[in-house]
Amino acid sequence: MRLGIVVAALLAASGAARAQPCDRQAFEPCQACHALTRDAGQKPGPQLAGVIGRPVAGDPAFDYSPALQAARDNGDVWTAERLDIFLADAEAMYPGQWMGSPPIRSAKLRADLLCVLGGR
């Protein structure tokens, strides 16, 4: 019985944490190259609206590196977990990809970005 109460409390707490609004400022440095809305037009980087769940190299209007095209052809899909790894060190994950930003070492910043990219 006690275990059930503890589990229920933990689940409620995690749900409350997810209900928090995203820190949208985390995306500000990314805006120079990426957009979050489909009507924003093309920028130097791929469109990120709906990126979670989309195939890697899945923006048809963007010319991806051969490394990311190969990942798409391999069936890779952007999940929150895959994006977290990519943001932590894109070059280590997909050597030869063209994104010029440095690795994001802060787990909190990556979590904030994933929140924004997830549309919450």
Beta strands, then each sheet from edge to edge (+ up, - down):
end
